Amino acid sequence: MNLVQKELLFTKGKRKYLFCADARGAEPLYILVNQAIEEKVPFDFLVFEHESDDFLNLWLNQQKMGTYLYLSGDWEFVNRLKNLAFEAGFSDHEMQMNILGPITKKLICSKCHGVNDVEDDPNITCEHCGIELEVSSHYSRLLEAYLGYTSIKQSFGHNGGA
């Protein structure tokens, strides 16, 4: 399931909703907050700035089963809260994320296992071994990185022949 959404959708039937944003990410959540109000379900709407991980861990760990999490803001903020939510026991099916601005991903080279940073490029050259990589959708939570496959164009030539 892709957690990052271009448009966040209200998921009905949850016990409680958590709407979490940085200063830039609050506005995209307003429509969802109105839907929670219309549905008469409990929710928290929080705009975070410089809260410590200890505070956020405590707050997320106090949530009950059936709570649904919406995150909105820049990549660093959303990624940080997503990881804390996973540590607190939230699953992929209990959250949606809206990223404002560029997304910086870590990419693991399938040849040398070096770590590369990539934004929206579908192909990059590994900065460690020089091989051309395709950015895959395979994500490792343990490594917090995507897998970069060896590009077919490099392996078989530009005309697709062997």
C-alpha positions as CSV (number, residue, x, y, z in Angstrom):
1,M,0.0,0.0,0.0
2,N,1.3,3.4,-0.9
3,L,1.1,5.6,2.2
4,V,2.0,8.8,0.4
5,Q,-1.1,10.3,-1.2
6,K,-1.5,13.2,-3.6
7,E,-4.9,13.8,-2.1
8,L,-5.8,12.5,1.4
9,L,-9.0,10.6,1.6
10,F,-11.3,10.4,4.7
11,T,-11.4,6.8,6.0
12,K,-14.8,6.2,7.6
13,G,-15.5,4.0,10.6
14,K,-12.5,4.6,12.8
15,R,-12.6,5.1,16.5
16,K,-10.5,8.3,16.5
17,Y,-8.5,10.4,14.0
18,L,-5.2,12.0,14.5
19,F,-4.4,14.9,12.2
20,C,-0.7,15.9,12.5
21,A,1.0,18.6,10.5
22,D,3.9,20.9,10.4
23,A,3.2,24.6,9.8
24,R,2.9,24.1,6.0
25,G,0.9,20.9,6.2
26,A,-2.1,22.0,8.2
27,E,-4.2,23.4,5.4
28,P,-4.6,20.1,3.4
29,L,-6.1,18.5,6.6
30,Y,-8.9,21.0,7.1
31,I,-11.3,19.2,4.8
32,L,-10.7,15.9,6.6
33,V,-11.2,17.6,10.0
34,N,-14.6,18.9,8.8
35,Q,-15.5,15.4,7.8
36,A,-14.6,14.1,11.2
37,I,-16.8,16.8,12.7
38,E,-19.7,15.9,10.5
39,E,-19.3,12.2,11.4
40,K,-19.2,13.2,15.1
41,V,-16.1,11.1,15.8
42,P,-13.3,12.1,18.2
43,F,-10.1,13.6,16.8
44,D,-7.0,15.5,17.7
45,F,-5.6,18.2,15.4
46,L,-2.0,19.0,16.2
47,V,0.5,21.3,14.5
48,F,4.0,20.3,15.6
49,E,7.1,22.4,15.5
50,H,10.0,21.3,17.8
51,E,8.5,18.5,19.9
52,S,11.0,15.9,21.1
53,D,10.8,12.3,20.0
54,D,10.2,11.4,23.7
55,F,7.0,13.5,23.8
56,L,5.8,12.2,20.4
57,N,6.5,8.6,21.4
58,L,4.5,9.0,24.6
59,W,1.6,10.6,22.8
60,L,1.5,8.0,20.0
61,N,1.8,5.1,22.4
62,Q,-1.2,6.4,24.4
63,Q,-3.5,6.0,21.4
64,K,-6.0,3.2,21.4
65,M,-6.6,0.6,18.7
66,G,-8.8,1.9,15.9
67,T,-7.1,5.3,15.8
68,Y,-6.3,6.5,12.2
69,L,-3.3,8.8,11.6
70,Y,-3.0,11.5,8.9
71,L,0.4,13.2,8.4
72,S,1.0,16.3,6.3
73,G,4.1,18.4,5.8
74,D,7.6,18.4,4.4
75,W,9.4,15.1,3.9
76,E,11.6,15.2,7.0
77,F,8.7,15.9,9.3
78,V,6.3,13.3,7.9
79,N,9.0,10.6,7.7
80,R,10.0,11.3,11.3
81,L,6.4,11.0,12.6
82,K,5.8,7.9,10.3
83,N,8.7,6.1,11.9
84,L,7.6,7.0,15.4
85,A,4.1,5.8,14.6
86,F,5.4,2.5,13.4
87,E,7.4,2.1,16.6
88,A,4.2,2.8,18.6
89,G,2.4,0.0,16.7
90,F,0.6,1.8,13.9
91,S,0.5,-0.2,10.6
92,D,0.5,0.9,7.0
93,H,-3.3,0.5,7.0
94,E,-3.8,3.0,9.8
95,M,-2.2,6.1,8.2
96,Q,-2.0,8.3,5.2
97,M,0.7,10.9,4.4
98,N,0.7,14.1,2.3
99,I,4.2,15.3,1.4
100,L,4.7,19.0,0.5
101,G,7.8,19.6,-1.5
102,P,10.5,17.2,-2.6
103,I,10.9,13.7,-1.2
104,T,14.4,12.6,-0.5
105,K,14.7,8.8,-0.5
106,K,17.6,6.5,0.4
107,L,18.4,4.0,-2.4
108,I,20.4,0.9,-1.9
109,C,22.5,-0.2,-4.9
110,S,21.8,-3.8,-5.9
111,K,25.4,-4.2,-7.0
112,C,27.6,-2.6,-4.4
113,H,25.0,-2.0,-1.6
114,G,26.0,1.6,-1.4
115,V,23.5,4.2,-0.2
116,N,22.4,7.0,-2.5
117,D,20.1,9.9,-2.0
118,V,17.4,10.4,-4.7
119,E,14.5,12.7,-5.1
120,D,12.0,12.2,-8.0
121,D,14.4,10.7,-10.6
122,P,13.4,7.3,-11.9
123,N,17.0,6.5,-12.8
124,I,20.3,7.5,-11.1
125,T,24.0,6.6,-11.4
126,C,25.3,5.0,-8.2
127,E,27.8,7.4,-6.6
128,H,29.8,4.5,-5.2
129,C,30.2,2.1,-8.2
130,G,28.9,4.1,-11.2
131,I,26.3,1.7,-12.4
132,E,23.0,3.0,-13.6
133,L,20.1,2.2,-11.3
134,E,16.3,2.2,-11.6
135,V,14.5,3.3,-8.5
136,S,12.1,0.5,-7.5
137,S,9.0,0.6,-5.3
138,H,10.6,-2.1,-3.0
139,Y,11.0,-0.5,0.4
140,S,12.8,-1.9,3.5
141,R,11.6,-0.5,6.8
142,L,14.7,-2.0,8.4
143,L,17.1,-0.1,6.2
144,E,14.7,2.8,5.6
145,A,15.6,2.7,1.9
146,Y,14.4,1.6,-1.5
147,L,16.1,-0.9,-3.7
148,G,17.9,0.3,-6.8
149,Y,17.9,-2.3,-9.6
150,T,20.5,-2.4,-12.3
151,S,19.1,-0.5,-15.3
152,I,18.1,-2.7,-18.2
153,K,19.4,-0.1,-20.6
154,Q,22.9,-0.5,-19.2
155,S,22.7,-4.3,-19.0
156,F,21.4,-5.0,-22.5
157,G,22.3,-1.8,-24.5
158,H,20.0,1.0,-25.6
159,N,18.3,-1.0,-28.4
160,G,17.1,-3.8,-26.0
161,G,19.3,-6.5,-27.7
162,A,21.4,-9.0,-25.7
